[in-house]
Amino acid sequence: MPLALAQKIDRGGWRLAVTNYSTLPDEALVALALDIARGIAGTCVRHSMHAETWLAKIDDTEIFAKLLRPARGVARIKRIVRGGPSDHVATITAQLKSDGIDAPLPLLTGVEASTGRELIVTARVRGTVLPRFLREQRHDLRRKRIVMRALGAEISRLHRGGYIHGDLTPFNILLSKDEPLRFVFLDHERTRRTWLARFARPRLRNFVQLGHFSLPGFTRTDRMRVWRGYAAGRSNSRSELKRVVRMIRNRVARDARKAQRSSKPIVAGGELGKT
């Protein structure tokens, strides 16, 4: 899929680009995006130290608007050299779609000139995030097993295409409501297409991101099913499995130390290599 042509709009101190992926009225989309940026529209559904995600609606279309806070220090220099995450998301999601990997395409992107905040607006995809799917399928073990293997195969396809997802947590994997089942990978500000995907460590980091969470219904055996779907046809799958188990254990230990220092509970655990 070619990159979308974009209509450039300067409004309210923002440099905005409405892509031709959008079927919504441009003026309504721009007005809603600016109201979300001002904090007078939408509902905040996710909050982190780096960004806020807002849910809003235009007519019958629900949208997500992600507001990224200004970069500081080295990250700011990287943005100047490489370009901002909003432009990157528009490029990388188009590349993913052209390779047959599902990712939400941006309807609108923007940068606030005075602060450096960035904005990425996408349409809501009909589907269920992986943690909710696991809870809903706890009584349908056969379907869950099929989906876990299929997820591993889809991650393998992602890596074979040369992509490394920047934050492949269970919360960034959506299972579509449509049939046949398809996976939609979310949050691509740090996703890269890189020659490093041929090496084990960058690829296995995606399994660390996926595997160090402890989720209801996501058992150690399920983690192995994901791995088996991924490793099918790979001659070095056994050695890579041992390596990813060590990496997950190290990540869990690091999370535990961080939680102990902050005196806050964590949600982490599960060892991929035990069944």
C-alpha positions, 0 to 999 in steps of 0.5 A: 500500500503506498503512503497516503497523500496528506492535506496539510493544515495549520490550525491553533498552533498545530501543524496537522496532516489529514491523510487520505485514509480518512473517510471522515469530514476533514473539518470535523476531524481537525476540530475534534483533534484540537479539542482533544489536545486542549482537554475539552473533548473525549475520554482518557482511556490510557495514561503513561509517562510518555503519552495519553490516549483519548477515545472520542466519536465523530457521528458513528465512528470512534477514534483514538487520539494519542497525545505524545509528550514533548521529547527531552534530552537525547530523545529530542535530538533523535526526533530532530534528526530522524523526524517525529513519531507521528510521521514515522507511524504514518510511514511504518504502518503503510509499510506493514499494510503493504506486507500484509501485516495489520496495523491501524493507519493514521487518519490525522497526525500533527505537531504542536509548534510551541511545545513539541507535543505530537498527535496521532489519530486512528479509527477504532478497530473492531476487536478484542485485545489479547488480555480480554480474549484470554479471559473470555476464552478460559472455558474454550481451551481448544480455540485458545490453543489454536489462537496462541499458535497462530499468534506465534506464526504471525509474529514470525511473519512480522520478523521475516518481513524485517520488522521489530515491534517497539512494544509488543505487549499483550495490550498492543495485540488486537484480535479482530471480530471478523472472520477469518481471525486476524491479528492487528498490532498496535502502537508503532512509534518505535516499530522499525524495519531493520536489518537487525531483525536477522539477529536473535536478540532484537527478535527475542526482545519482542517475546520478552515484552510479550511474556513477562506479564502475568495475565489471567488465562495466559499459562506457561503452556500457552506461552510455549504454544506461542513459541511453537507457532513462531519456531515452526521450521526454524532450525535453531528454535531450541537454542533461541528458546533457552535464550528467551527464557533467560531474558524473560527471567532477567526482565521479571527480576528487574521488574521485581527490583523496581517495584520493591524500590517504589513499594508498588505491586507489579504484574509480572511473571511466567516462564516461557520454558516451563510446561 
